[in-house]
Amino acid sequence: MSGAPAAGALAGKRVLVSAGPTFEDIDPVRFVGNRSSGKMGFAVAEAAREAGAEVVLVAGPVHLDTPAGVARIDVRSAAQMHAAVLGALPADVYVGAAAVADFTPRRVSEHKIKKTAGSDTLVLELVRTPDVLADVAAHPRRPALVVGFAAETHEVEHYARGKLAAKRVDLIAANLVGGAEGGFERDDNTLAVYWHGGEQRLGPAPKREVAAQLVALIAGRLPA
């Protein structure tokens, strides 16, 4: 299956998409973040809306316009994204395209952390954040189709299929970042989508085209 989804392929369906990075505050000035631009997730939300779905987009801190007809919820941290995504259930489809931080500082300083005379290091204690994707997949109101993303720097299929099993999701859309095929901070992308017993490659192409291909795949794999 390739190309855009048929018009109305997701008519009557509610699609929940998360996109962008999360910023984990260290103090009022600094944060721990990542390089996700949010473009892929926003493109998926737009493609799902064009396929007829009611779309809710939970967006981390990005500078992107909201796709026409899409309801948007802005968040900053992993904890906020977790609360917003679970609070937006039920949905027929969840697409977890956000690059949610795995760790966050245990304590956020009330004031800007100053350099200390005689010390050239700063130690941050980090703790695990809530697992948005796994918690959606295990939720009592679990969507009929749960789609995760995996951005990897090597052994893409190995880590993606491991995530598919560990998180108990239906599809994993994986890509290689830091290379020539696309990913963070780019307008094009290549995805390898895995499910139990199958896989499909999407792209390389502009992210809007890859998103349309992914939405067509999602529409085709939704339970009747």
Residue, then its C-alpha position, 0 to 999 in steps of 0.5 A: m500500500s502506498g500513496a495517500p489514503a482514500a478520501g474518507a478512509l478514516a471518516g468517523k474515527r477519532v485519531l490522537v497524535s502526539a508530536g514534538p519534543t519535551f523540555e525537562d526543566i533544570d531551573p527557570v533558565r535551563f532545560v534538557g531537551n532533544r532535536s525533534s522538530g515535530k514536523m512528522g507528527f504534525a504531518v500525520a495529524e494533517a494527513a489523518r484529518e484529510a482522510g476524514a478523521e477527528v484529530v486531536l494533536v498533543a504538541g510539545p514545544v514547537h514552532l509549527d502552525t496547527p493543521a486545519g481542522v485539528a484540535r491542538i493541546d500544547v504541553r512542555s514536559a513528559a509528565q504534561m504530555h502523559a497527562a494530556v494524551l491519557g486525558a484525550l482518550p478514548a480514540d480509535v487510533y493513537v500515533g505516538a510520534a513525539a520524542v518524549a524524554d526518558f528522563t527528567p531532573r529529580r529536582v528543579s531549582e527554584h532559582k538559576i543555578k550559579k557556577t560555583a568557585g572551584s568546581d568545573t562540574l555540575v551533577l544532575e540526578l535524573v529519574r524516569t519519566p512516565d511511559v506514554l506509549a506503554d500506558v496508552a497500550a495498556h489503558p482500559r480505553r486502549p485505542a484499536l490501533v496503537v502506533g509508536f515511533a522509534a528513532e534509532t542511530h543503529e540496528v533500527e529493526h532490532y530495536a524497533r521490533g524490541k519496542l513493538a513487543a515490549k510496549r505491546v503496540d500494533l505498529i512501530a514506525a522506525n527511522l534512522v536519525g543522524g544519517a542521510e535518510g532523514g529524521f530530526e530537523r529535516d523536511d524529508n524522512t524514511l520510515a520502516v514500519y513493523w508489525h507482528g508478521g510484517e513490515q513496510r518501507l515508506g519513503p524516502a520522501p517529504k514528511r507530508e508524503v510519508a505521513a500520507q503513506l503511513v495514514a493509508l497503512i493505518a487505515g488499512r490495518l484498523p479492525a473492521 
